[in-house]
Amino acid sequence: MVYPKNEFSRRDGDAESGIEVTPEFERFSQRNDVFSRAFWDGTVRSKQSDGFFASYRMEATPRRGDGFTQRDFALRNAAWLISDVMTDRYADQGRREGFQAPISYDTPVAPDRIDIDDPAEMSKEVKRVAKFFGADLCGITDMDERWLYTSRVDTRDFSESPNDLPEGMTSVIVLGHEMDADLVATYPSALAGAATGREYSHEAAIVMQLAAYIRNLGYEAVASMNDSGLVIPFAIKAGLGEYARNQLVITPEFGPRLRFSKIFTNLPVTHDTPIPKGVRDFCDICSKCADACPVKALPFGPPEVGGRNVSAIKGVKKWTSDAEKCFSFWAKTSTDCAICMRVCPFNRDFKKWHHRVWLKLALSRFRKLALWLDRKRGGREKPSNWWNG
């Protein structure tokens, strides 16, 4: 769908969040996501991509070298287990929930709705409950239809299906889930993939539980992971962080080391406000992620409109990766890659005082000094060191 010129080009909060939507903007079809294309598009699908998906079954995992042994794949695949169990529940209906379809209701909406007199207090309650269930971050923003997929994918034949969220959704609750720093340090490896899998399993439980809590209050709540819409714009608008050259959200608590999930709801809540802190200015002078990318899928230079292939959203001025090149490396290694996360200068433990000092420098006019201080960080740790404790 192409919107009329200038309609939806700018929304409240766009300037603060750094989102630059142009009149050429088009909503994204999930069928063009590179992971979906790996099943139907002959320009992406290959023996290597088939092997990538097959490696999540132990009988198909390759065994080669440090970080890619049977033990490494065993941990990675076990980390995905809870997510996989949830995802596969309705596979026979073409619903790969959490990825190509929203998560089905396991709890009905209560017939009696509680009265909410103070949406601000309800927002605090939602965040308290999210933390109780295990979310590391929680922010709330408005339901911005620009970032919803035009359609979802029926995984039986990868045809388009309606992206049928309930009517009347007014807010998006965005949850952040921290990835294990020691495992992230071993990217690229099957072992490091356990950091990704663990958080998908964690977020599957957390997002379903929080959505069930809201439905028990008498309001609609649709639990969502990678499905239904682009989570990064929602996370930025919810004030959780800022967009970076490596296509990730940089947060002041965990840097780029997070996965995100979301809940669409009509619960009366207030919305958080993004406050730019200076990540964009730092990324303007830093190209460590682009330098480190083995297939040169990440961009150098300033943000631009569009991308190199149909897996890029149209009409948004931002740093955009070449998803085809990126996925080709994933397929080659039979596991996910997050070298760009590992080498990012913001990939730090901000609970430690010296990293907090560095963060202040990086977000100030002394950013060049911060980049110089980071010059020796970001090297790959040997996966065997993780096993040796």
C-alpha positions as a Markdown table, in Angstrom:
| # | Residue | x | y | z |
|---|---|---|---|---|
| 1 | Met | 0.0 | 0.0 | 0.0 |
| 2 | Val | 1.3 | 3.5 | -0.9 |
| 3 | Tyr | -0.1 | 6.3 | 1.2 |
| 4 | Pro | -1.0 | 9.6 | -0.5 |
| 5 | Lys | 1.8 | 12.2 | -0.6 |
| 6 | Asn | 2.6 | 13.5 | 2.9 |
| 7 | Glu | -0.2 | 11.5 | 4.6 |
| 8 | Phe | 1.4 | 9.8 | 7.6 |
| 9 | Ser | 4.8 | 11.2 | 6.6 |
| 10 | Arg | 5.2 | 12.9 | 10.0 |
| 11 | Arg | 3.7 | 11.9 | 13.3 |
| 12 | Asp | 4.0 | 13.3 | 16.8 |
| 13 | Gly | 7.1 | 12.0 | 18.3 |
| 14 | Asp | 8.9 | 11.4 | 15.0 |
| 15 | Ala | 11.4 | 14.2 | 15.5 |
| 16 | Glu | 12.2 | 13.1 | 19.0 |
| 17 | Ser | 12.6 | 9.5 | 18.0 |
| 18 | Gly | 14.7 | 10.3 | 15.0 |
| 19 | Ile | 12.3 | 8.6 | 12.6 |
| 20 | Glu | 12.5 | 10.3 | 9.1 |
| 21 | Val | 9.6 | 9.1 | 7.0 |
| 22 | Thr | 9.4 | 10.6 | 3.4 |
| 23 | Pro | 6.4 | 11.0 | 1.1 |
| 24 | Glu | 7.6 | 7.8 | -0.7 |
| 25 | Phe | 6.9 | 5.7 | 2.4 |
| 26 | Glu | 5.3 | 2.3 | 1.9 |
| 27 | Arg | 4.3 | -0.1 | 4.6 |
| 28 | Phe | 6.2 | -3.4 | 4.6 |
| 29 | Ser | 4.9 | -6.8 | 3.6 |
| 30 | Gln | 6.2 | -9.5 | 5.8 |
| 31 | Arg | 6.5 | -11.8 | 2.8 |
| 32 | Asn | 9.5 | -9.7 | 1.8 |
| 33 | Asp | 11.3 | -10.3 | 5.1 |
| 34 | Val | 14.5 | -12.1 | 4.2 |
| 35 | Phe | 13.7 | -15.1 | 6.4 |
| 36 | Ser | 10.3 | -15.6 | 4.7 |
| 37 | Arg | 12.0 | -15.0 | 1.3 |
| 38 | Ala | 14.4 | -17.9 | 2.1 |
| 39 | Phe | 11.4 | -20.2 | 1.6 |
| 40 | Trp | 9.8 | -18.9 | -1.6 |
| 41 | Asp | 12.3 | -16.6 | -3.3 |
| 42 | Gly | 14.8 | -18.4 | -5.5 |
| 43 | Thr | 17.2 | -15.5 | -5.3 |
| 44 | Val | 17.6 | -16.1 | -1.6 |
| 45 | Arg | 16.8 | -19.8 | -1.1 |
| 46 | Ser | 19.8 | -22.1 | -1.5 |
| 47 | Lys | 21.2 | -25.4 | -0.1 |
| 48 | Gln | 23.0 | -23.3 | 2.5 |
| 49 | Ser | 19.8 | -21.5 | 3.6 |
| 50 | Asp | 18.0 | -24.9 | 3.8 |
| 51 | Gly | 20.9 | -26.1 | 5.8 |
| 52 | Phe | 20.6 | -23.1 | 8.2 |
| 53 | Phe | 17.0 | -24.0 | 9.1 |
| 54 | Ala | 17.8 | -27.7 | 9.2 |
| 55 | Ser | 20.6 | -27.1 | 11.7 |
| 56 | Tyr | 18.0 | -26.4 | 14.4 |
| 57 | Arg | 17.4 | -30.1 | 14.3 |
| 58 | Met | 20.3 | -31.9 | 15.9 |
| 59 | Glu | 20.5 | -34.6 | 13.3 |
| 60 | Ala | 21.3 | -31.9 | 10.7 |
| 61 | Thr | 23.8 | -29.8 | 12.6 |
| 62 | Pro | 27.3 | -29.5 | 11.2 |
| 63 | Arg | 30.3 | -30.2 | 13.5 |
| 64 | Arg | 33.3 | -28.1 | 12.7 |
| 65 | Gly | 35.7 | -26.4 | 15.1 |
| 66 | Asp | 35.5 | -24.3 | 18.2 |
| 67 | Gly | 32.0 | -22.8 | 18.7 |
| 68 | Phe | 30.4 | -25.2 | 16.2 |
| 69 | Thr | 30.7 | -28.6 | 18.0 |
| 70 | Gln | 27.7 | -30.8 | 18.8 |
| 71 | Arg | 27.8 | -29.4 | 22.4 |
| 72 | Asp | 27.5 | -25.8 | 21.0 |
| 73 | Phe | 24.6 | -26.7 | 18.7 |
| 74 | Ala | 23.0 | -28.7 | 21.5 |
| 75 | Leu | 22.9 | -25.6 | 23.8 |
| 76 | Arg | 21.7 | -23.3 | 21.0 |
| 77 | Asn | 18.9 | -25.6 | 20.0 |
| 78 | Ala | 17.9 | -26.3 | 23.6 |
| 79 | Ala | 17.8 | -22.5 | 24.3 |
| 80 | Trp | 15.1 | -22.2 | 21.5 |
| 81 | Leu | 12.9 | -25.0 | 22.9 |
| 82 | Ile | 10.2 | -23.0 | 24.7 |
| 83 | Ser | 9.9 | -20.6 | 21.8 |
| 84 | Asp | 9.7 | -23.5 | 19.4 |
| 85 | Val | 7.0 | -25.3 | 21.4 |
| 86 | Met | 4.9 | -22.1 | 21.3 |
| 87 | Thr | 5.6 | -21.4 | 17.7 |
| 88 | Asp | 4.7 | -24.9 | 16.4 |
| 89 | Arg | 1.3 | -25.1 | 18.1 |
| 90 | Tyr | -0.7 | -24.2 | 15.1 |
| 91 | Ala | 1.8 | -24.9 | 12.3 |
| 92 | Asp | -0.7 | -27.1 | 10.5 |
| 93 | Gln | -2.9 | -24.0 | 10.1 |
| 94 | Gly | 0.0 | -22.0 | 8.5 |
| 95 | Arg | 0.5 | -20.0 | 11.7 |
| 96 | Arg | 4.1 | -19.8 | 12.9 |
| 97 | Glu | 3.1 | -17.8 | 15.9 |
| 98 | Gly | 5.5 | -15.1 | 17.2 |
| 99 | Phe | 7.2 | -15.0 | 13.8 |
| 100 | Gln | 4.7 | -15.1 | 10.9 |
| 101 | Ala | 1.5 | -14.7 | 13.0 |
| 102 | Pro | 0.5 | -13.1 | 16.3 |
| 103 | Ile | 0.3 | -15.4 | 19.4 |
| 104 | Ser | -3.2 | -16.9 | 19.9 |
| 105 | Tyr | -5.2 | -16.1 | 23.0 |
| 106 | Asp | -4.7 | -18.7 | 25.7 |
| 107 | Thr | -6.7 | -16.6 | 28.1 |
| 108 | Pro | -10.1 | -15.0 | 27.0 |
| 109 | Val | -10.8 | -11.4 | 27.7 |
| 110 | Ala | -12.6 | -11.2 | 31.0 |
| 111 | Pro | -16.3 | -10.2 | 30.7 |
| 112 | Asp | -16.0 | -7.7 | 33.5 |
| 113 | Arg | -13.7 | -4.8 | 32.8 |
| 114 | Ile | -12.0 | -3.0 | 35.7 |
| 115 | Asp | -12.4 | 0.8 | 35.7 |
| 116 | Ile | -9.2 | 2.7 | 35.1 |
| 117 | Asp | -9.4 | 6.3 | 36.3 |
| 118 | Asp | -5.6 | 7.1 | 36.0 |
| 119 | Pro | -3.9 | 5.8 | 32.8 |
| 120 | Ala | -0.5 | 7.0 | 34.2 |
| 121 | Glu | -0.9 | 4.8 | 37.2 |
| 122 | Met | -1.9 | 1.9 | 34.9 |
| 123 | Ser | 1.2 | 2.4 | 32.9 |
| 124 | Lys | 3.3 | 2.1 | 36.1 |
| 125 | Glu | 1.4 | -1.1 | 37.0 |
| 126 | Val | 2.0 | -2.6 | 33.5 |
| 127 | Lys | 5.7 | -1.9 | 33.9 |
| 128 | Arg | 5.8 | -3.4 | 37.4 |
| 129 | Val | 4.0 | -6.5 | 36.2 |
| 130 | Ala | 6.3 | -6.8 | 33.2 |
| 131 | Lys | 9.3 | -6.7 | 35.4 |
| 132 | Phe | 7.7 | -9.3 | 37.7 |
| 133 | Phe | 7.4 | -11.7 | 34.8 |
| 134 | Gly | 11.0 | -11.1 | 33.8 |
| 135 | Ala | 11.2 | -8.3 | 31.3 |
| 136 | Asp | 14.3 | -6.2 | 31.6 |
| 137 | Leu | 12.8 | -3.1 | 30.0 |
| 138 | Cys | 9.3 | -1.9 | 29.3 |
| 139 | Gly | 8.1 | 1.2 | 27.4 |
| 140 | Ile | 4.7 | 2.2 | 26.0 |
| 141 | Thr | 3.8 | 4.0 | 22.8 |
| 142 | Asp | 0.9 | 4.7 | 20.5 |
| 143 | Met | -0.5 | 2.3 | 17.9 |
| 144 | Asp | 1.3 | 3.6 | 14.8 |
| 145 | Glu | -0.1 | 1.8 | 11.8 |
| 146 | Arg | 2.9 | 2.7 | 9.6 |
| 147 | Trp | 4.9 | -0.1 | 11.3 |
| 148 | Leu | 2.3 | -2.8 | 11.0 |
| 149 | Tyr | 2.8 | -5.3 | 8.2 |
| 150 | Thr | 0.4 | -5.0 | 5.3 |
| 151 | Ser | -0.1 | -8.7 | 5.5 |
| 152 | Arg | 1.2 | -11.8 | 7.4 |
| 153 | Val | 2.5 | -15.0 | 5.9 |
| 154 | Asp | 0.8 | -18.4 | 5.7 |
| 155 | Thr | 3.7 | -20.7 | 6.3 |
| 156 | Arg | 2.1 | -23.6 | 4.4 |
| 157 | Asp | 2.8 | -22.0 | 1.1 |
| 158 | Phe | 4.2 | -18.5 | 2.1 |
| 159 | Ser | 1.3 | -16.7 | 0.5 |
| 160 | Glu | -0.1 | -13.5 | 2.0 |
| 161 | Ser | -2.8 | -13.7 | 4.7 |
| 162 | Pro | -4.6 | -10.8 | 6.5 |
| 163 | Asn | -2.8 | -9.2 | 9.3 |
| 164 | Asp | -5.9 | -9.4 | 11.4 |
| 165 | Leu | -5.3 | -7.6 | 14.7 |
| 166 | Pro | -8.5 | -6.8 | 16.7 |
| 167 | Glu | -10.0 | -3.4 | 16.0 |
| 168 | Gly | -9.5 | -0.5 | 18.5 |
| 169 | Met | -5.9 | -1.2 | 19.5 |
| 170 | Thr | -4.6 | 2.1 | 20.8 |
| 171 | Ser | -1.2 | 1.3 | 22.4 |
| 172 | Val | 1.8 | -0.9 | 22.0 |
| 173 | Ile | 3.7 | -2.1 | 25.1 |
| 174 | Val | 7.3 | -2.9 | 24.2 |
| 175 | Leu | 9.4 | -5.3 | 26.2 |
| 176 | Gly | 13.2 | -5.6 | 26.2 |
| 177 | His | 15.0 | -8.8 | 27.0 |
| 178 | Glu | 18.8 | -8.7 | 27.7 |
| 179 | Met | 21.0 | -11.1 | 25.9 |
| 180 | Asp | 23.9 | -12.9 | 27.8 |
| 181 | Ala | 27.0 | -10.7 | 27.4 |
| 182 | Asp | 29.5 | -13.7 | 27.7 |
| 183 | Leu | 27.8 | -15.6 | 24.9 |
| 184 | Val | 27.5 | -12.5 | 22.7 |
| 185 | Ala | 31.2 | -12.1 | 23.0 |
| 186 | Thr | 31.7 | -15.4 | 21.1 |
| 187 | Tyr | 29.8 | -14.3 | 17.9 |
| 188 | Pro | 29.9 | -15.7 | 15.3 |
| 189 | Ser | 29.3 | -19.2 | 16.7 |
| 190 | Ala | 26.6 | -21.7 | 17.3 |
| 191 | Leu | 27.3 | -21.2 | 21.0 |
| 192 | Ala | 26.5 | -17.5 | 20.7 |
| 193 | Gly | 23.2 | -18.4 | 19.1 |
| 194 | Ala | 22.1 | -19.7 | 22.5 |
| 195 | Ala | 22.0 | -16.1 | 23.7 |
| 196 | Thr | 19.4 | -15.4 | 21.0 |
| 197 | Gly | 17.4 | -18.6 | 21.5 |
| 198 | Arg | 17.3 | -18.1 | 25.3 |
| 199 | Glu | 15.7 | -14.7 | 24.9 |
| 200 | Tyr | 13.2 | -15.8 | 22.4 |
| 201 | Ser | 12.1 | -18.5 | 24.8 |
| 202 | His | 12.1 | -16.0 | 27.7 |
| 203 | Glu | 10.1 | -13.4 | 25.7 |
| 204 | Ala | 7.6 | -16.0 | 24.5 |
| 205 | Ala | 6.7 | -16.7 | 28.2 |
| 206 | Ile | 6.9 | -13.1 | 29.3 |
| 207 | Val | 4.8 | -11.5 | 26.5 |
| 208 | Met | 2.1 | -14.2 | 26.8 |
| 209 | Gln | 1.9 | -13.8 | 30.6 |
| 210 | Leu | 1.7 | -10.0 | 30.5 |
| 211 | Ala | -1.0 | -10.2 | 27.7 |
| 212 | Ala | -2.9 | -12.7 | 29.8 |
| 213 | Tyr | -2.8 | -10.3 | 32.7 |
| 214 | Ile | -4.3 | -7.5 | 30.7 |
| 215 | Arg | -7.0 | -9.7 | 29.2 |
| 216 | Asn | -7.8 | -10.8 | 32.8 |
| 217 | Leu | -8.5 | -7.1 | 33.5 |
| 218 | Gly | -11.1 | -7.1 | 30.7 |
| 219 | Tyr | -9.1 | -5.5 | 27.9 |
| 220 | Glu | -7.8 | -6.8 | 24.6 |
| 221 | Ala | -4.1 | -7.7 | 24.5 |
| 222 | Val | -2.3 | -9.4 | 21.6 |
| 223 | Ala | 1.1 | -10.9 | 22.4 |
| 224 | Ser | 3.6 | -10.4 | 19.6 |
| 225 | Met | 7.3 | -11.2 | 18.9 |
| 226 | Asn | 8.6 | -10.7 | 15.4 |
| 227 | Asp | 5.1 | -11.0 | 13.9 |
| 228 | Ser | 2.5 | -8.3 | 13.0 |
| 229 | Gly | 4.8 | -5.3 | 12.8 |
| 230 | Leu | 8.3 | -3.9 | 12.9 |
| 231 | Val | 9.3 | -3.8 | 16.6 |
| 232 | Ile | 12.3 | -1.5 | 16.3 |
| 233 | Pro | 10.3 | 1.7 | 15.4 |
| 234 | Phe | 7.9 | 0.9 | 18.3 |
| 235 | Ala | 10.8 | 0.4 | 20.7 |
| 236 | Ile | 12.3 | 3.7 | 19.7 |
| 237 | Lys | 9.0 | 5.5 | 20.0 |
| 238 | Ala | 8.5 | 3.9 | 23.4 |
| 239 | Gly | 11.6 | 5.7 | 24.6 |
| 240 | Leu | 13.7 | 2.5 | 25.1 |
| 241 | Gly | 16.6 | 3.6 | 23.0 |
| 242 | Glu | 18.0 | 5.1 | 19.8 |
| 243 | Tyr | 18.6 | 3.6 | 16.3 |
| 244 | Ala | 22.2 | 2.8 | 15.3 |
| 245 | Arg | 24.2 | 2.1 | 12.2 |
| 246 | Asn | 24.2 | -1.6 | 13.1 |
| 247 | Gln | 20.3 | -1.6 | 12.7 |
| 248 | Leu | 19.9 | -2.2 | 16.4 |
| 249 | Val | 18.4 | -0.2 | 19.2 |
| 250 | Ile | 21.0 | 1.3 | 21.6 |
| 251 | Thr | 19.7 | 1.4 | 25.2 |
| 252 | Pro | 21.3 | 3.2 | 28.1 |
| 253 | Glu | 21.0 | 0.0 | 30.2 |
| 254 | Phe | 22.3 | -2.7 | 27.9 |
| 255 | Gly | 23.5 | -1.0 | 24.8 |
| 256 | Pro | 22.5 | -3.1 | 21.7 |
| 257 | Arg | 22.3 | -6.4 | 23.6 |
| 258 | Leu | 18.6 | -7.0 | 23.6 |
| 259 | Arg | 15.7 | -8.7 | 21.9 |
| 260 | Phe | 12.3 | -7.0 | 21.8 |
| 261 | Ser | 8.7 | -8.2 | 22.0 |
| 262 | Lys | 5.4 | -6.2 | 22.1 |
| 263 | Ile | 1.8 | -6.3 | 23.0 |
| 264 | Phe | -1.0 | -4.5 | 21.1 |
| 265 | Thr | -3.8 | -3.4 | 23.5 |
| 266 | Asn | -6.7 | -1.1 | 24.1 |
| 267 | Leu | -5.8 | -0.8 | 27.8 |
| 268 | Pro | -6.0 | 2.9 | 28.9 |
| 269 | Val | -2.3 | 3.9 | 29.4 |
| 270 | Thr | -0.1 | 6.9 | 29.0 |
| 271 | His | 2.7 | 6.8 | 26.4 |
| 272 | Asp | 6.4 | 7.3 | 26.9 |
| 273 | Thr | 8.4 | 10.0 | 25.1 |
| 274 | Pro | 11.7 | 9.3 | 23.3 |
| 275 | Ile | 14.5 | 11.6 | 24.3 |
| 276 | Pro | 17.5 | 11.6 | 21.9 |
| 277 | Lys | 20.7 | 11.4 | 23.9 |
| 278 | Gly | 23.3 | 11.4 | 21.1 |
| 279 | Val | 23.6 | 7.9 | 19.6 |
| 280 | Arg | 23.1 | 9.2 | 16.1 |
| 281 | Asp | 25.9 | 11.7 | 16.5 |
| 282 | Phe | 28.2 | 8.9 | 17.8 |
| 283 | Cys | 27.3 | 6.5 | 14.9 |
| 284 | Asp | 28.1 | 9.3 | 12.5 |
| 285 | Ile | 31.8 | 9.1 | 13.4 |
| 286 | Cys | 31.9 | 5.3 | 14.1 |
| 287 | Ser | 31.8 | 2.5 | 11.6 |
| 288 | Lys | 33.1 | -0.4 | 13.7 |
| 289 | Cys | 30.1 | -2.5 | 12.9 |
| 290 | Ala | 30.4 | -1.9 | 9.1 |
| 291 | Asp | 34.1 | -2.5 | 9.2 |
| 292 | Ala | 33.7 | -5.8 | 11.1 |
| 293 | Cys | 30.8 | -7.2 | 8.9 |
| 294 | Pro | 32.4 | -10.1 | 7.0 |
| 295 | Val | 30.1 | -9.7 | 4.0 |
| 296 | Lys | 29.9 | -5.9 | 4.1 |
| 297 | Ala | 26.1 | -5.9 | 4.6 |
| 298 | Leu | 26.2 | -2.8 | 6.8 |
| 299 | Pro | 26.3 | 0.7 | 5.4 |
| 300 | Phe | 29.0 | 3.3 | 5.6 |
| 301 | Gly | 28.3 | 7.0 | 5.4 |
| 302 | Pro | 25.1 | 8.9 | 6.5 |
| 303 | Pro | 21.6 | 7.5 | 6.6 |
| 304 | Glu | 19.8 | 7.2 | 3.2 |
| 305 | Val | 16.3 | 6.5 | 1.9 |
| 306 | Gly | 15.5 | 3.0 | 0.8 |
| 307 | Gly | 17.7 | -0.1 | 0.6 |
| 308 | Arg | 19.4 | -2.5 | -1.8 |
| 309 | Asn | 16.6 | -5.0 | -2.2 |
| 310 | Val | 12.9 | -5.7 | -1.4 |
| 311 | Ser | 13.8 | -6.7 | 2.2 |
| 312 | Ala | 14.3 | -3.0 | 3.0 |
| 313 | Ile | 11.4 | -0.8 | 3.9 |
| 314 | Lys | 10.7 | 2.0 | 1.4 |
| 315 | Gly | 10.6 | 5.7 | 2.1 |
| 316 | Val | 12.4 | 5.9 | 5.5 |
| 317 | Lys | 15.7 | 7.7 | 5.8 |
| 318 | Lys | 17.9 | 5.5 | 8.0 |
| 319 | Trp | 20.9 | 3.2 | 8.0 |
| 320 | Thr | 19.8 | 0.1 | 6.1 |
| 321 | Ser | 21.6 | -3.2 | 5.9 |
| 322 | Asp | 21.7 | -5.5 | 2.8 |
| 323 | Ala | 19.5 | -8.3 | 4.3 |
| 324 | Glu | 20.5 | -10.6 | 1.5 |
| 325 | Lys | 24.2 | -10.4 | 2.2 |
| 326 | Cys | 23.6 | -10.6 | 5.9 |
| 327 | Phe | 21.4 | -13.8 | 5.6 |
| 328 | Ser | 23.9 | -15.4 | 3.2 |
| 329 | Phe | 26.5 | -15.3 | 6.0 |
| 330 | Trp | 24.0 | -16.8 | 8.5 |
| 331 | Ala | 23.3 | -19.6 | 6.0 |
| 332 | Lys | 27.0 | -20.2 | 5.4 |
| 333 | Thr | 27.7 | -20.6 | 9.2 |
| 334 | Ser | 24.4 | -22.4 | 10.0 |
| 335 | Thr | 23.7 | -20.0 | 12.8 |
| 336 | Asp | 22.8 | -16.4 | 13.5 |
| 337 | Cys | 25.5 | -13.7 | 13.4 |
| 338 | Ala | 25.7 | -10.6 | 15.6 |
| 339 | Ile | 29.3 | -9.5 | 15.1 |
| 340 | Cys | 27.8 | -6.0 | 14.7 |
| 341 | Met | 26.4 | -6.3 | 18.2 |
| 342 | Arg | 29.6 | -7.7 | 19.7 |
| 343 | Val | 31.9 | -5.0 | 18.3 |
| 344 | Cys | 29.5 | -2.1 | 19.0 |
| 345 | Pro | 31.2 | 0.4 | 21.4 |
| 346 | Phe | 27.9 | 0.5 | 23.4 |
| 347 | Asn | 28.0 | -3.2 | 24.1 |
| 348 | Arg | 29.0 | -2.7 | 27.7 |
| 349 | Asp | 27.9 | -3.5 | 31.3 |
| 350 | Phe | 26.5 | -0.1 | 32.3 |
| 351 | Lys | 26.1 | -1.3 | 35.9 |
| 352 | Lys | 29.9 | -0.7 | 36.2 |
| 353 | Trp | 30.9 | 2.9 | 36.9 |
| 354 | His | 33.7 | 3.2 | 34.4 |
| 355 | His | 31.3 | 2.1 | 31.6 |
| 356 | Arg | 28.8 | 4.7 | 32.7 |
| 357 | Val | 31.6 | 7.3 | 32.5 |
| 358 | Trp | 32.4 | 6.2 | 29.0 |
| 359 | Leu | 28.6 | 6.5 | 28.1 |
| 360 | Lys | 28.6 | 10.1 | 29.2 |
| 361 | Leu | 31.6 | 10.8 | 27.0 |
| 362 | Ala | 30.1 | 9.0 | 24.0 |
| 363 | Leu | 26.9 | 11.0 | 24.2 |
| 364 | Ser | 28.6 | 14.3 | 24.6 |
| 365 | Arg | 30.9 | 16.5 | 22.4 |
| 366 | Phe | 33.7 | 14.3 | 23.6 |
| 367 | Arg | 32.4 | 11.4 | 21.5 |
| 368 | Lys | 35.7 | 11.2 | 19.5 |
| 369 | Leu | 37.6 | 10.6 | 22.7 |
| 370 | Ala | 35.1 | 7.8 | 23.6 |
| 371 | Leu | 35.6 | 6.2 | 20.3 |
| 372 | Trp | 39.3 | 6.3 | 20.7 |
| 373 | Leu | 39.1 | 4.7 | 24.2 |
| 374 | Asp | 37.0 | 1.9 | 22.6 |
| 375 | Arg | 39.6 | 1.1 | 19.9 |
| 376 | Lys | 40.8 | -2.2 | 21.5 |
| 377 | Arg | 37.5 | -3.6 | 22.6 |
| 378 | Gly | 35.1 | -5.9 | 20.8 |
| 379 | Gly | 37.4 | -8.8 | 20.0 |
| 380 | Arg | 35.9 | -12.3 | 19.8 |
| 381 | Glu | 36.2 | -14.6 | 22.8 |
| 382 | Lys | 36.9 | -18.2 | 22.1 |
| 383 | Pro | 33.7 | -20.3 | 22.6 |
| 384 | Ser | 35.7 | -23.0 | 24.4 |
| 385 | Asn | 36.6 | -20.5 | 27.1 |
| 386 | Trp | 32.9 | -20.2 | 27.9 |
| 387 | Trp | 32.7 | -23.9 | 28.4 |
| 388 | Asn | 35.8 | -23.9 | 30.5 |
| 389 | Gly | 34.2 | -21.4 | 32.8 |
